[in-house]
Amino acid sequence: MNIEKHDKTVNILTFRPLAKFKSKNTQIFFQEKRDPVTGERLGIKEPVTLFIDNAGDFFEYPLECIQCVVVRTDEPQWSYICDDKIKISVGFKVILVVKFSGSNTYEIITLPDDIGVKCTTLYDLSVVQVSRSIYQTMQRVGDRFIYTMIIPFSEFEGILPQDNNFTVIAAFRNMTWNAEIGETDFHGTGSPPVLSTRVDLSIFYDIFVRIVVEEEMTVSGIVE
């Protein structure tokens, strides 16, 4: 059977990139460092200090290892600030696969859900934690952590938009993590606090942000 072919014009919507920003190995899970003497907030990132309750009826089995860290991120959001900055934010949850001494099985700890249930934190993460190099924050909001970065236009490479007729595409890729397991002490949940193991946890992503404009492209070809 012969199939008749026809020329046809098609309009396609595409995004044309104007400018781009990238930040490699960026710590998105962090707490704000404090001065050890005065307690002053220093606007510098450091790992989040967790105190994970030990296992056992008498909390006698300390944390032995963190086998795996999984991060579930929401779709990144963006907004345009003061005509010369882009704000990027992403919600996320952290899942730890952990093993305690004296046990042959692994357990799951989900953050922030299990804060106050299976673990505590050194600082109240419902209070905004701040880093001031390129302004960034991390905060617990409900059942999520929210990470934000405010990027001045001066940090972008390319052609900067002259108006607000643009959109932004953000991507978080190549997650890595680091966990340092520390001492055991009475810093866990409950009153008085139960025995727990200290863990200093950091989570990193490569962050890519593009400023783009929508364009309509007309193409013609043969369709069957």
Residue frames relative to the residue before (quaternion, step in Angstrom):
aa qw qx qy qz dx dy dz
M 1.0000 0.0000 0.0000 0.0000 0.00 0.00 0.00
N 0.3571 -0.7310 0.5436 0.2065 3.57 -0.91 0.92
I 0.2099 -0.7577 0.6071 0.1154 3.55 -1.01 0.89
E 0.3381 -0.7597 0.5218 0.1904 3.54 -0.66 1.10
K 0.2175 -0.7842 0.5738 0.0921 3.57 -0.93 0.96
H 0.1018 -0.7994 0.5919 0.0190 3.57 -1.05 0.83
D 0.4543 -0.6184 0.5610 0.3106 3.55 -1.25 0.53
K 0.0286 0.8014 -0.5953 0.0511 3.55 -0.97 0.86
T 0.2851 -0.7371 0.5892 0.1681 3.58 -1.09 0.79
V 0.0719 -0.7957 0.6013 -0.0109 3.54 -0.91 1.04
N 0.2695 -0.7406 0.5954 0.1559 3.56 -1.02 0.87
I 0.0720 -0.8010 0.5943 -0.0121 3.57 -0.79 1.09
L 0.3098 -0.7326 0.5775 0.1840 3.55 -0.95 0.93
T 0.0021 0.8014 -0.5965 0.0452 3.56 -0.80 1.03
F 0.3740 -0.6853 0.5689 0.2584 3.56 -1.31 0.27
R 0.1687 -0.7710 0.6078 0.0876 3.55 -0.83 1.03
P 0.3597 -0.7569 0.4985 0.2217 3.61 -0.59 1.09
L 0.2411 -0.7595 0.5904 0.1282 3.55 -1.10 0.84
A 0.8050 -0.0687 0.1113 0.5787 3.56 0.79 -1.06
K 0.1573 -0.7986 0.5771 0.0668 3.55 -1.18 0.52
F 0.1119 -0.7550 0.6439 0.0526 3.52 -1.31 0.55
K 0.0270 0.7890 -0.6138 -0.0027 3.57 -1.04 0.72
S 0.0774 -0.7684 0.6351 0.0130 3.51 -1.14 0.79
K 0.2098 -0.8174 0.5287 0.0907 3.56 -0.25 1.28
N 0.8665 0.0956 -0.0665 0.4854 3.53 -1.26 0.65
T 0.2429 0.8001 -0.5007 0.2241 3.56 0.91 1.02
Q 0.3702 -0.7379 0.5233 0.2111 3.57 -0.75 1.05
I 0.1045 -0.8187 0.5636 0.0357 3.60 -0.53 1.16
F 0.6972 0.3528 -0.2470 0.5731 3.61 1.24 -0.36
F 0.2871 0.7652 -0.5121 0.2641 3.56 -0.20 1.29
Q 0.2428 -0.7001 0.6337 0.2220 3.50 -1.38 0.15
E 0.5218 -0.6431 0.4629 0.3159 3.55 -1.23 0.48
K 0.4537 -0.7009 0.4868 0.2569 3.56 -0.80 1.05
R 0.1945 -0.7655 0.6055 0.0981 3.56 -1.11 0.80
D 0.5362 -0.5755 0.4996 0.3630 3.54 -1.22 0.50
P 0.4485 -0.7319 0.4353 0.2714 3.64 -0.64 1.04
V 0.6832 0.4654 -0.2849 0.4852 3.60 1.18 -0.44
T 0.8093 0.2925 -0.1330 0.4916 3.58 0.70 -1.08
G 0.4069 -0.7112 0.4766 0.3186 3.60 1.17 -0.51
E 0.3905 0.7351 -0.4720 0.2905 3.58 1.28 0.09
R 0.4252 -0.6830 0.5336 0.2607 3.56 -1.02 0.86
L 0.2743 -0.8292 0.4792 0.0870 3.55 -0.74 1.14
G 0.4292 -0.7255 0.4553 0.2867 3.62 1.23 -0.05
I 0.5681 0.5573 -0.3772 0.4738 3.57 1.19 0.65
K 0.4580 -0.6862 0.4923 0.2776 3.58 -0.99 0.80
E 0.0946 0.7298 -0.6771 -0.0060 3.49 -1.36 0.51
P 0.6695 -0.4943 0.3402 0.4378 3.64 -1.17 0.30
V 0.5016 -0.6167 0.5105 0.3279 3.56 -1.22 0.54
T 0.2634 -0.7662 0.5682 0.1440 3.56 -0.78 1.04
L 0.0841 -0.7826 0.6167 -0.0078 3.53 -0.70 1.23
F 0.1557 -0.7275 0.6534 0.1397 3.54 -1.25 0.51
I 0.1280 -0.8258 0.5486 0.0259 3.57 -0.21 1.32
D 0.4958 -0.6785 0.4573 0.2910 3.58 -0.72 1.12
N 0.4571 -0.6658 0.5160 0.2856 3.56 -0.99 0.84
A 0.4871 -0.6445 0.5052 0.3036 3.58 -1.27 0.39
G 0.6215 0.5542 -0.4143 0.3674 3.56 -1.33 0.25
D 0.6548 -0.5376 0.3689 0.3822 3.54 -1.24 0.52
F 0.7718 0.2684 -0.1428 0.5584 3.55 1.12 -0.68
F 0.4946 -0.6864 0.4037 0.3482 3.57 1.27 0.50
E 0.3196 0.7935 -0.4555 0.2463 3.54 1.12 0.82
Y 0.6945 0.4637 -0.2779 0.4748 3.62 1.20 -0.29
P 0.2533 -0.8039 0.5182 0.1454 3.61 -0.32 1.18
L 0.6440 -0.4940 0.4149 0.4112 3.53 -1.31 0.28
E 0.2561 -0.7914 0.5418 0.1208 3.56 -0.85 1.00
C 0.7941 -0.1537 0.1168 0.5763 3.59 0.93 -0.84
I 0.3008 -0.6652 0.6378 0.2455 3.50 -1.40 0.27
Q 0.2982 -0.8053 0.4923 0.1425 3.53 -0.34 1.29
C 0.8111 -0.0423 0.1111 0.5727 3.55 0.93 -0.91
V 0.1361 -0.7460 0.6441 0.1005 3.55 -1.26 0.59
V 0.0760 -0.7795 0.6216 0.0108 3.55 -0.85 1.04
V 0.1249 -0.7829 0.6064 0.0610 3.58 -0.95 0.90
R 0.1463 -0.7690 0.6186 0.0684 3.55 -0.88 0.99
T 0.1093 -0.8227 0.5575 0.0207 3.57 -0.42 1.25
D 0.4256 -0.6450 0.5679 0.2835 3.52 -1.26 0.53
E 0.6533 -0.4611 0.3946 0.4527 3.56 -1.29 -0.04
P 0.4600 -0.6872 0.4743 0.3020 3.63 -0.74 0.95
Q 0.2173 -0.7578 0.6056 0.1082 3.56 -1.15 0.77
W 0.1034 -0.7995 0.5881 0.0647 3.57 -1.18 0.48
S 0.0288 -0.7659 0.6407 0.0456 3.52 -1.33 0.38
Y 0.4415 -0.6775 0.5423 0.2280 3.52 -1.34 0.55
I 0.0867 -0.8341 0.5447 -0.0106 3.61 -0.60 1.14
C 0.8835 -0.0317 0.0162 0.4670 3.56 -1.02 0.97
D 0.6168 -0.6116 0.3220 0.3765 3.59 1.12 0.72
D 0.8084 0.2451 -0.1493 0.5140 3.65 1.12 0.01
K 0.7034 0.3810 -0.2769 0.5323 3.59 1.20 0.45
I 0.2248 -0.7351 0.6224 0.1471 3.54 -1.26 0.58
K 0.1748 -0.7697 0.6061 0.0979 3.57 -0.90 0.97
I 0.1095 -0.7749 0.6220 0.0254 3.55 -0.83 1.10
S 0.0474 0.7966 -0.6020 0.0282 3.60 -0.91 0.82
V 0.0221 -0.7823 0.6226 0.0039 3.55 -1.18 0.63
G 0.3017 -0.7267 0.5907 0.1787 3.54 -1.06 0.84
F 0.0577 0.8152 -0.5739 0.0537 3.57 -1.04 0.68
K 0.2265 -0.7149 0.6422 0.1584 3.51 -1.40 0.39
V 0.2642 -0.7579 0.5820 0.1307 3.56 -1.19 0.64
I 0.1039 -0.7853 0.6095 0.0328 3.57 -0.86 1.03
L 0.1417 -0.7880 0.5976 0.0439 3.56 -0.75 1.13
V 0.1760 -0.7293 0.6511 0.1147 3.55 -1.02 0.87
V 0.0090 0.8491 -0.5205 0.0893 3.56 -0.30 1.31
K 0.1784 -0.7557 0.6206 0.1096 3.53 -1.32 0.45
F 0.2503 -0.7657 0.5795 0.1237 3.54 -1.02 0.91
S 0.5706 -0.5655 0.4530 0.3865 3.57 -1.17 0.50
G 0.7735 0.3178 -0.2493 0.4885 3.58 -1.09 0.72
S 0.7093 0.3844 -0.2513 0.5348 3.60 1.28 0.19
N 0.2972 -0.7577 0.5565 0.1668 3.55 -1.09 0.77
T 0.6509 0.4936 -0.3141 0.4838 3.58 1.27 0.11
Y 0.4053 -0.6894 0.5494 0.2419 3.52 -1.33 0.45
E 0.1968 -0.7692 0.5975 0.1123 3.54 -1.17 0.61
I 0.3848 -0.7136 0.5476 0.2069 3.56 -1.28 0.51
I 0.0392 -0.7488 0.6610 0.0275 3.54 -1.04 0.89
T 0.1342 -0.7993 0.5844 0.0389 3.57 -0.73 1.10
L 0.1349 -0.7918 0.5945 0.0387 3.54 -0.84 1.07
P 0.5587 -0.1713 -0.8108 -0.0324 1.55 -1.92 1.60
D 0.3625 0.7885 -0.4592 0.1898 3.63 1.25 -0.13
D 0.7698 0.3945 -0.1938 0.4629 3.57 0.89 -0.96
I 0.4215 0.6614 -0.5015 0.3651 3.60 1.20 0.25
G 0.7736 0.2419 -0.2228 0.5417 3.57 -0.65 1.15
V 0.6924 0.4192 -0.2592 0.5269 3.59 1.33 -0.20
K 0.8125 0.0864 -0.0124 0.5763 3.57 0.81 -1.05
C 0.7987 0.1103 -0.0508 0.5893 3.56 1.24 -0.24
T 0.2303 -0.7241 0.6235 0.1842 3.53 -1.38 0.18
T 0.3325 -0.7217 0.5658 0.2203 3.57 -1.31 0.13
L 0.6097 -0.5708 0.4039 0.3733 3.55 -1.18 0.55
Y 0.7857 0.1567 -0.0695 0.5944 3.58 1.00 -0.89
D 0.5533 -0.5864 0.4760 0.3513 3.55 -1.26 0.45
L 0.2387 -0.8227 0.5028 0.1156 3.58 -0.28 1.25
S 0.5169 0.5880 -0.4507 0.4290 3.60 1.22 0.13
V 0.5882 0.4873 -0.3587 0.5366 3.57 1.38 -0.07
V 0.5402 -0.6555 0.4167 0.3238 3.58 -0.87 0.96
Q 0.2116 -0.7370 0.6329 0.1073 3.53 -0.98 1.01
V 0.1632 -0.8434 0.5119 0.0093 3.59 -0.70 1.12
S 0.0511 -0.7286 0.6804 0.0598 3.52 -1.27 0.68
R 0.2388 -0.8442 0.4743 0.0726 3.58 -0.69 1.09
S 0.3705 0.7016 -0.5376 0.2854 3.66 1.06 0.34
I 0.6391 -0.0542 0.0527 0.7654 3.49 0.76 -1.23
Y 0.5146 -0.7022 0.3783 0.3146 3.58 -0.56 1.17
Q 0.0811 0.7856 -0.6029 0.1129 3.55 -0.74 1.17
T 0.0865 -0.7836 0.6125 0.0578 3.56 -1.18 0.58
M 0.0786 -0.7455 0.6574 0.0770 3.52 -1.36 0.40
Q 0.0983 0.8092 -0.5630 0.1363 3.56 -0.78 1.04
R 0.3986 -0.6587 0.5738 0.2792 3.54 -1.18 0.60
V 0.0272 0.7687 -0.6369 0.0516 3.53 -0.88 1.06
G 0.8147 -0.0986 0.0249 0.5710 3.59 -0.23 1.25
D 0.7886 -0.2827 0.2250 0.4976 3.58 -0.80 -1.03
R 0.6508 0.4600 -0.3134 0.5164 3.57 1.23 0.53
F 0.3093 -0.6160 0.6604 0.2978 3.44 -1.48 0.12
I 0.1690 -0.7634 0.6143 0.1062 3.57 -1.11 0.68
Y 0.1156 -0.7695 0.6265 0.0441 3.53 -0.81 1.10
T 0.0257 -0.7957 0.6051 0.0110 3.59 -0.99 0.83
M 0.0717 -0.7478 0.6573 0.0603 3.51 -1.29 0.54
I 0.1681 -0.7615 0.6184 0.0973 3.59 -0.95 0.91
I 0.1187 -0.8318 0.5423 -0.0065 3.55 -0.44 1.29
P 0.3277 -0.7291 0.5623 0.2120 3.64 -0.62 1.04
F 0.6134 -0.5591 0.4092 0.3791 3.57 -1.14 0.60
S 0.6010 0.5958 -0.3587 0.3940 3.59 1.10 -0.64
E 0.6427 0.5259 -0.3222 0.4545 3.59 1.25 -0.36
F 0.6005 0.5675 -0.3574 0.4353 3.60 1.26 -0.21
E 0.2906 -0.7088 0.6142 0.1896 3.53 -1.29 0.56
G 0.6599 0.4956 -0.3692 0.4274 3.58 -0.88 0.92
I 0.6987 -0.4331 0.3635 0.4383 3.54 -1.28 -0.55
L 0.2822 -0.7774 0.5397 0.1574 3.57 -0.59 1.12
P 0.4957 -0.6726 0.4543 0.3090 3.62 -0.93 0.83
Q 0.3911 -0.7264 0.5248 0.2096 3.55 -1.14 0.72
D 0.7630 0.1721 -0.1289 0.6096 3.58 1.27 -0.16
N 0.6160 -0.5673 0.3987 0.3738 3.57 -1.28 -0.19
N 0.4377 0.6892 -0.4601 0.3489 3.57 1.21 0.46
F 0.5279 0.5823 -0.4345 0.4398 3.56 0.57 1.22
T 0.2317 -0.7303 0.6096 0.2033 3.54 -1.32 0.02
V 0.3272 -0.7354 0.5664 0.1767 3.54 -1.30 0.32
I 0.1361 -0.7589 0.6335 0.0650 3.54 -1.04 0.88
A 0.0401 -0.8052 0.5913 -0.0202 3.58 -0.69 1.11
A 0.0517 -0.7901 0.6107 0.0039 3.56 -1.07 0.80
F 0.1727 -0.7478 0.6350 0.0882 3.55 -1.09 0.88
R 0.0522 0.8304 -0.5436 0.1103 3.58 -0.47 1.23
N 0.8383 0.2776 -0.1647 0.4395 3.51 -1.44 0.18
M 0.0418 0.8308 -0.5503 0.0723 3.57 0.69 1.10
T 0.0263 0.7532 -0.6573 0.0050 3.54 -1.12 0.82
W 0.1355 -0.7975 0.5841 0.0670 3.57 -1.21 0.39
N 0.1068 -0.7651 0.6300 0.0793 3.52 -1.31 0.37
A 0.0169 -0.7982 0.6015 -0.0286 3.56 -0.91 0.96
E 0.1302 -0.7702 0.6223 0.0508 3.55 -0.84 1.06
I 0.2251 -0.7791 0.5746 0.1105 3.58 -0.65 1.16
G 0.1496 -0.8344 0.5296 0.0314 3.56 -0.73 1.12
E 0.8195 -0.2795 0.2087 0.4547 3.51 -1.22 -0.65
T 0.4185 -0.6584 0.5637 0.2714 3.53 -1.39 0.21
D 0.1711 0.7722 -0.5939 0.1474 3.58 -0.89 0.94
F 0.6155 -0.5618 0.4114 0.3691 3.57 -1.31 0.09
H 0.3387 0.7369 -0.5110 0.2850 3.55 0.37 1.30
G 0.4722 0.7214 -0.4115 0.2954 3.59 1.26 0.08
T 0.7525 -0.3583 0.2847 0.4735 3.55 -1.26 -0.44
G 0.6797 0.5115 -0.3614 0.3818 3.54 -1.33 0.16
S 0.2415 -0.7384 0.6101 0.1556 3.51 -1.41 0.11
P 0.4069 -0.3196 -0.8041 0.2929 1.55 -0.79 2.37
P 0.6381 -0.5482 0.3656 0.3983 3.61 -1.18 0.47
V 0.4277 -0.6949 0.5220 0.2486 3.55 -1.12 0.77
L 0.6618 -0.4736 0.3893 0.4315 3.54 -1.33 0.17
S 0.0443 0.7944 -0.6011 0.0751 3.55 -0.95 0.91
T 0.3846 -0.6970 0.5583 0.2338 3.54 -1.33 0.33
R 0.3978 -0.7206 0.5203 0.2277 3.56 -0.88 0.96
V 0.0011 -0.7621 0.6474 -0.0122 3.54 -1.10 0.87
D 0.1630 -0.7587 0.6238 0.0934 3.58 -0.92 0.95
L 0.0484 -0.8520 0.5168 -0.0686 3.54 -0.25 1.37
S 0.0262 -0.7664 0.6418 0.0003 3.56 -1.03 0.93
I 0.1061 -0.7647 0.6330 0.0581 3.55 -1.19 0.70
F 0.1263 -0.8170 0.5627 -0.0022 3.54 -0.86 1.07
Y 0.0475 -0.7667 0.6390 0.0398 3.56 -1.25 0.59
D 0.3813 -0.6058 0.6236 0.3140 3.50 -1.39 0.28
I 0.1468 -0.8038 0.5747 0.0457 3.58 -0.74 1.08
F 0.0587 -0.7872 0.6138 -0.0138 3.56 -0.82 1.09
V 0.0195 -0.7952 0.6049 -0.0373 3.57 -0.83 1.06
R 0.0497 -0.7939 0.6060 0.0051 3.59 -0.87 0.97
I 0.2527 -0.7058 0.6407 0.1656 3.54 -1.12 0.80
V 0.0218 0.8225 -0.5629 0.0784 3.58 -0.61 1.14
V 0.2353 -0.7257 0.6205 0.1813 3.54 -1.32 0.33
E 0.4423 -0.6909 0.5109 0.2569 3.51 -1.12 0.72
E 0.0189 -0.7959 0.6046 -0.0245 3.55 -0.89 0.98
E 0.3298 -0.7165 0.5757 0.2156 3.51 -1.21 0.58
M 0.1301 -0.7942 0.5928 0.0297 3.54 -0.79 1.09
T 0.2096 -0.7705 0.5912 0.1133 3.55 -0.90 0.92
V 0.0056 -0.7867 0.6166 -0.0308 3.55 -0.82 1.06
S 0.1594 -0.7677 0.6112 0.1085 3.54 -1.19 0.55
G 0.1331 0.7849 -0.5951 0.1102 3.52 -1.14 0.66
I 0.5721 -0.5736 0.4626 0.3601 3.48 -1.32 -0.16
V 0.0798 -0.7870 0.6112 0.0264 3.55 -0.85 1.01
E 0.3617 -0.7355 0.5335 0.2089 3.55 -1.10 0.61
